[in-house]
Amino acid sequence: MGRTREGQNELPMIPISAIFRSVSTVFTELINGTESGYGWVLNRGDKGLLRSLDQLSSREASMVPAEGGASIAAHVDHLCYGLSLFNRWNAGEQDPFTDADYSASWRKASVSANEWEALRSRLRKEARSWRDALTESRQLSEMEMIGIVACAAHVAYHLGAIRQMNRSTRGPTAND
């Protein structure tokens, strides 16, 4: 790093705090939607994952696609579990990922109205806790930084999957 090819200008090194702010900005947009009419990942006016899920009933969240796969409730439970692992790591747990049972997070296929409310509340809590953690810049290994970036990408993947499963969760189409 820092070396340039002949004829190229050297690019400044980006401080780790700027990287954290960047990941936090993208993650926040994914869960809370776009702000002030501008989006990095989502289209302008998109309400993001949390408010999109609030539009669904427990029955809609429990529906399994005709071609098979997981329900929206299972996707949400899976996101809760993954974010809880990151929050445990952030709280100082040495390595909560080593013995993680990701398959268990897919077993919640259907939910009652009360369970759906609780599941969305849990996602909101885990997502906000992780978003807050992303505002605390710290030194990381390369593997830890990759994990943090991958977490935002993972949330984006599931937001897209959920939006493919239920049209009412989709955001606005691109205007430009």
C-alpha positions as a Markdown table, in Angstrom:
| # | Residue | x | y | z |
|---|---|---|---|---|
| 1 | Met | 0.0 | 0.0 | 0.0 |
| 2 | Gly | 1.1 | 3.5 | -0.6 |
| 3 | Arg | 3.2 | 2.7 | -3.6 |
| 4 | Thr | 2.0 | 3.9 | -7.0 |
| 5 | Arg | 2.5 | 2.8 | -10.5 |
| 6 | Glu | 4.5 | 5.2 | -12.6 |
| 7 | Gly | 2.5 | 8.2 | -13.7 |
| 8 | Gln | -0.3 | 7.7 | -11.1 |
| 9 | Asn | -1.0 | 9.9 | -8.1 |
| 10 | Glu | -0.7 | 8.3 | -4.7 |
| 11 | Leu | -4.1 | 8.0 | -3.1 |
| 12 | Pro | -4.4 | 9.0 | 0.5 |
| 13 | Met | -4.8 | 6.3 | 3.2 |
| 14 | Ile | -8.3 | 6.2 | 4.6 |
| 15 | Pro | -8.5 | 6.2 | 8.4 |
| 16 | Ile | -10.2 | 3.2 | 9.9 |
| 17 | Ser | -12.8 | 5.6 | 11.4 |
| 18 | Ala | -13.9 | 6.5 | 7.8 |
| 19 | Ile | -14.3 | 2.9 | 7.0 |
| 20 | Phe | -16.5 | 2.3 | 10.0 |
| 21 | Arg | -18.6 | 5.4 | 9.1 |
| 22 | Ser | -19.0 | 4.1 | 5.6 |
| 23 | Val | -20.2 | 0.6 | 6.7 |
| 24 | Ser | -22.4 | 2.2 | 9.3 |
| 25 | Thr | -24.0 | 4.5 | 6.7 |
| 26 | Val | -24.8 | 1.5 | 4.3 |
| 27 | Phe | -26.0 | -0.7 | 7.2 |
| 28 | Thr | -28.2 | 2.1 | 8.6 |
| 29 | Glu | -29.7 | 2.7 | 5.1 |
| 30 | Leu | -30.5 | -1.0 | 4.7 |
| 31 | Ile | -32.4 | -1.2 | 8.0 |
| 32 | Asn | -33.9 | 2.3 | 8.3 |
| 33 | Gly | -34.2 | 3.4 | 4.7 |
| 34 | Thr | -32.9 | 6.4 | 2.8 |
| 35 | Glu | -32.6 | 9.8 | 4.3 |
| 36 | Ser | -33.0 | 13.2 | 2.7 |
| 37 | Gly | -33.9 | 11.7 | -0.6 |
| 38 | Tyr | -30.5 | 10.1 | -1.3 |
| 39 | Gly | -29.6 | 6.5 | -1.2 |
| 40 | Trp | -26.3 | 4.6 | -1.5 |
| 41 | Val | -27.9 | 1.1 | -1.9 |
| 42 | Leu | -31.6 | 1.7 | -1.9 |
| 43 | Asn | -33.7 | 4.0 | -4.1 |
| 44 | Arg | -34.7 | 7.4 | -2.9 |
| 45 | Gly | -37.7 | 7.2 | -0.5 |
| 46 | Asp | -37.1 | 3.6 | 0.4 |
| 47 | Lys | -38.2 | 2.8 | 3.9 |
| 48 | Gly | -35.7 | 0.0 | 4.5 |
| 49 | Leu | -36.0 | -3.4 | 6.1 |
| 50 | Leu | -37.6 | -2.7 | 9.4 |
| 51 | Arg | -40.4 | -0.6 | 8.2 |
| 52 | Ser | -41.0 | -2.9 | 5.2 |
| 53 | Leu | -41.5 | -5.8 | 7.6 |
| 54 | Asp | -43.9 | -3.8 | 9.7 |
| 55 | Gln | -46.3 | -3.9 | 6.7 |
| 56 | Leu | -46.6 | -7.7 | 6.8 |
| 57 | Ser | -49.1 | -9.7 | 8.8 |
| 58 | Ser | -47.9 | -12.8 | 10.7 |
| 59 | Arg | -49.8 | -14.9 | 8.0 |
| 60 | Glu | -47.8 | -13.2 | 5.2 |
| 61 | Ala | -44.6 | -13.6 | 7.1 |
| 62 | Ser | -45.3 | -17.3 | 7.6 |
| 63 | Met | -46.0 | -18.1 | 4.0 |
| 64 | Val | -43.5 | -20.5 | 2.4 |
| 65 | Pro | -42.9 | -19.8 | -1.3 |
| 66 | Ala | -44.6 | -22.2 | -3.7 |
| 67 | Glu | -41.3 | -23.4 | -5.1 |
| 68 | Gly | -40.0 | -24.1 | -1.6 |
| 69 | Gly | -37.5 | -22.3 | 0.6 |
| 70 | Ala | -37.9 | -20.3 | 3.8 |
| 71 | Ser | -40.6 | -18.0 | 5.0 |
| 72 | Ile | -40.0 | -14.3 | 5.6 |
| 73 | Ala | -40.3 | -15.1 | 9.3 |
| 74 | Ala | -37.4 | -17.6 | 8.9 |
| 75 | His | -35.3 | -15.0 | 7.1 |
| 76 | Val | -36.0 | -12.5 | 9.9 |
| 77 | Asp | -35.1 | -15.0 | 12.6 |
| 78 | His | -31.9 | -15.8 | 10.7 |
| 79 | Leu | -31.0 | -12.1 | 10.5 |
| 80 | Cys | -31.7 | -11.8 | 14.3 |
| 81 | Tyr | -29.4 | -14.7 | 15.0 |
| 82 | Gly | -26.5 | -13.4 | 12.8 |
| 83 | Leu | -26.8 | -9.9 | 14.2 |
| 84 | Ser | -26.8 | -11.3 | 17.8 |
| 85 | Leu | -23.5 | -13.1 | 17.1 |
| 86 | Phe | -22.0 | -9.8 | 16.0 |
| 87 | Asn | -23.4 | -8.0 | 19.0 |
| 88 | Arg | -22.0 | -10.7 | 21.3 |
| 89 | Trp | -18.6 | -10.3 | 19.6 |
| 90 | Asn | -18.8 | -6.6 | 20.0 |
| 91 | Ala | -19.6 | -7.0 | 23.7 |
| 92 | Gly | -16.3 | -8.8 | 24.2 |
| 93 | Glu | -17.2 | -12.5 | 23.6 |
| 94 | Gln | -14.0 | -14.0 | 22.2 |
| 95 | Asp | -15.5 | -15.9 | 19.2 |
| 96 | Pro | -19.3 | -16.5 | 19.2 |
| 97 | Phe | -19.1 | -17.6 | 15.5 |
| 98 | Thr | -17.1 | -20.8 | 16.1 |
| 99 | Asp | -19.9 | -22.9 | 17.5 |
| 100 | Ala | -22.8 | -21.0 | 15.9 |
| 101 | Asp | -25.7 | -23.1 | 14.7 |
| 102 | Tyr | -27.0 | -21.2 | 11.7 |
| 103 | Ser | -29.4 | -24.0 | 10.8 |
| 104 | Ala | -31.3 | -23.4 | 14.0 |
| 105 | Ser | -32.0 | -19.9 | 12.8 |
| 106 | Trp | -34.0 | -21.3 | 9.9 |
| 107 | Arg | -36.4 | -23.4 | 11.9 |
| 108 | Lys | -38.8 | -20.6 | 12.7 |
| 109 | Ala | -41.1 | -21.0 | 9.6 |
| 110 | Ser | -44.4 | -19.7 | 10.9 |
| 111 | Val | -45.3 | -17.2 | 13.6 |
| 112 | Ser | -48.4 | -16.0 | 15.4 |
| 113 | Ala | -49.3 | -12.3 | 15.5 |
| 114 | Asn | -47.6 | -12.0 | 18.9 |
| 115 | Glu | -44.5 | -14.0 | 17.8 |
| 116 | Trp | -44.3 | -11.8 | 14.6 |
| 117 | Glu | -44.4 | -8.6 | 16.7 |
| 118 | Ala | -41.7 | -10.1 | 19.1 |
| 119 | Leu | -39.5 | -11.2 | 16.2 |
| 120 | Arg | -39.6 | -7.8 | 14.5 |
| 121 | Ser | -38.9 | -6.2 | 17.9 |
| 122 | Arg | -35.9 | -8.5 | 18.3 |
| 123 | Leu | -34.6 | -7.6 | 14.8 |
| 124 | Arg | -35.0 | -3.9 | 15.5 |
| 125 | Lys | -33.1 | -4.3 | 18.8 |
| 126 | Glu | -30.2 | -6.4 | 17.3 |
| 127 | Ala | -29.9 | -4.2 | 14.2 |
| 128 | Arg | -29.8 | -1.0 | 16.3 |
| 129 | Ser | -27.3 | -2.4 | 18.7 |
| 130 | Trp | -25.1 | -3.4 | 15.8 |
| 131 | Arg | -25.5 | -0.1 | 14.1 |
| 132 | Asp | -24.5 | 1.6 | 17.3 |
| 133 | Ala | -21.4 | -0.7 | 17.5 |
| 134 | Leu | -20.4 | 0.4 | 14.0 |
| 135 | Thr | -20.0 | 4.0 | 15.2 |
| 136 | Glu | -17.2 | 2.9 | 17.6 |
| 137 | Ser | -14.0 | 2.8 | 15.5 |
| 138 | Arg | -11.4 | 0.4 | 16.6 |
| 139 | Gln | -8.4 | -1.5 | 15.3 |
| 140 | Leu | -9.4 | -4.8 | 13.7 |
| 141 | Ser | -7.8 | -7.7 | 12.0 |
| 142 | Glu | -8.4 | -8.0 | 8.3 |
| 143 | Met | -10.7 | -11.0 | 9.0 |
| 144 | Glu | -12.7 | -9.0 | 11.5 |
| 145 | Met | -13.1 | -6.1 | 9.0 |
| 146 | Ile | -14.2 | -8.5 | 6.3 |
| 147 | Gly | -16.8 | -9.9 | 8.7 |
| 148 | Ile | -18.2 | -6.4 | 9.4 |
| 149 | Val | -18.5 | -5.6 | 5.7 |
| 150 | Ala | -20.0 | -9.0 | 5.0 |
| 151 | Cys | -22.6 | -8.4 | 7.7 |
| 152 | Ala | -24.0 | -5.4 | 5.8 |
| 153 | Ala | -23.9 | -7.4 | 2.5 |
| 154 | His | -25.7 | -10.2 | 4.3 |
| 155 | Val | -28.5 | -7.9 | 5.4 |
| 156 | Ala | -28.8 | -6.5 | 1.9 |
| 157 | Tyr | -29.1 | -10.1 | 0.5 |
| 158 | His | -32.0 | -11.0 | 2.9 |
| 159 | Leu | -33.7 | -7.7 | 2.2 |
| 160 | Gly | -33.7 | -8.5 | -1.5 |
| 161 | Ala | -34.9 | -12.1 | -0.8 |
| 162 | Ile | -37.7 | -10.8 | 1.3 |
| 163 | Arg | -38.7 | -8.3 | -1.3 |
| 164 | Gln | -38.8 | -11.0 | -4.0 |
| 165 | Met | -41.1 | -13.1 | -1.7 |
| 166 | Asn | -43.7 | -10.3 | -1.0 |
| 167 | Arg | -44.3 | -7.4 | -3.3 |
| 168 | Ser | -45.7 | -5.2 | -0.6 |
| 169 | Thr | -42.2 | -5.0 | 1.1 |
| 170 | Arg | -40.5 | -3.6 | -2.1 |
| 171 | Gly | -39.2 | -0.1 | -2.1 |
| 172 | Pro | -39.8 | 2.5 | -4.8 |
| 173 | Thr | -38.4 | 2.0 | -8.3 |
| 174 | Ala | -35.5 | 4.0 | -9.5 |
| 175 | Asn | -36.4 | 7.5 | -10.7 |
| 176 | Asp | -33.1 | 8.3 | -12.4 |
